[in-house]
Amino acid sequence: MPTSFATVEQQATALLPDERARLAEILLESLHNAPVLEIESAWQHEIAQRVARYERGELETFPAEQVFAEAKRITR
């Protein structure tokens, strides 16, 4: 027997916020055929690589004040 929309809606709204967000991504992906999971996986991989490079001291870093000052300078 097929599950009714009302039942699915009730179950979905009972999920934790993170779970609802994930469900929304999956549903949107199914509508638009966008590879959300692949993109998300690629970003997770990229984030892990960047964090590892930072922790090994391989990245040049800048103080936040300097970054904000430069952003303000170039947006004027």
C-alpha positions as CSV (number, residue, x, y, z in Angstrom):
1,M,0.0,0.0,0.0
2,P,1.5,3.4,-1.0
3,T,2.4,5.8,1.8
4,S,0.2,9.0,1.7
5,F,1.7,12.5,1.3
6,A,0.3,13.4,4.8
7,T,2.1,10.5,6.4
8,V,5.4,11.4,4.7
9,E,5.0,15.1,5.6
10,Q,4.3,14.2,9.2
11,Q,7.3,11.9,9.4
12,A,9.6,14.5,7.6
13,T,8.6,17.3,9.9
14,A,9.4,15.1,12.9
15,L,13.0,14.8,11.8
16,L,15.9,16.8,13.4
17,P,16.7,20.0,11.5
18,D,19.9,18.5,10.0
19,E,18.0,15.5,8.8
20,R,15.2,17.7,7.3
21,A,17.9,19.8,5.5
22,R,19.5,16.6,4.1
23,L,16.1,15.3,3.0
24,A,15.3,18.6,1.3
25,E,18.6,18.3,-0.6
26,I,17.8,14.8,-1.8
27,L,14.3,15.8,-2.9
28,L,15.6,18.9,-4.8
29,E,18.2,16.8,-6.4
30,S,15.6,14.3,-7.6
31,L,13.7,17.2,-9.2
32,H,16.6,18.9,-10.9
33,N,18.8,16.0,-11.6
34,A,21.7,17.9,-9.9
35,P,24.5,15.8,-8.5
36,V,24.2,17.2,-5.0
37,L,25.7,14.1,-3.4
38,E,28.7,14.2,-5.7
39,I,29.2,18.0,-5.1
40,E,28.9,17.6,-1.4
41,S,31.4,14.7,-1.4
42,A,33.8,16.7,-3.5
43,W,33.6,19.7,-1.1
44,Q,34.1,17.4,2.0
45,H,37.2,16.0,0.3
46,E,38.5,19.6,-0.5
47,I,37.8,20.8,3.0
48,A,39.7,17.8,4.5
49,Q,42.6,18.5,2.2
50,R,42.7,22.2,3.1
51,V,42.5,21.5,6.8
52,A,45.3,19.0,6.5
53,R,47.5,21.5,4.6
54,Y,46.7,24.2,7.2
55,E,47.6,21.8,10.1
56,R,50.9,20.9,8.4
57,G,51.7,24.6,8.1
58,E,51.6,24.5,4.3
59,L,49.2,27.4,3.8
60,E,49.9,31.1,4.0
61,T,47.5,32.7,6.5
62,F,46.5,36.3,7.1
63,P,45.1,38.0,10.1
64,A,41.4,38.7,9.9
65,E,41.9,42.4,10.2
66,Q,44.1,42.4,7.1
67,V,41.6,40.3,5.1
68,F,38.7,42.6,6.1
69,A,40.7,45.8,5.4
70,E,41.6,44.4,1.9
71,A,38.0,43.4,1.2
72,K,36.8,46.9,2.2
73,R,39.4,48.5,0.1
74,I,38.5,46.6,-3.1
75,T,34.8,47.0,-2.7
76,R,34.8,50.8,-2.5
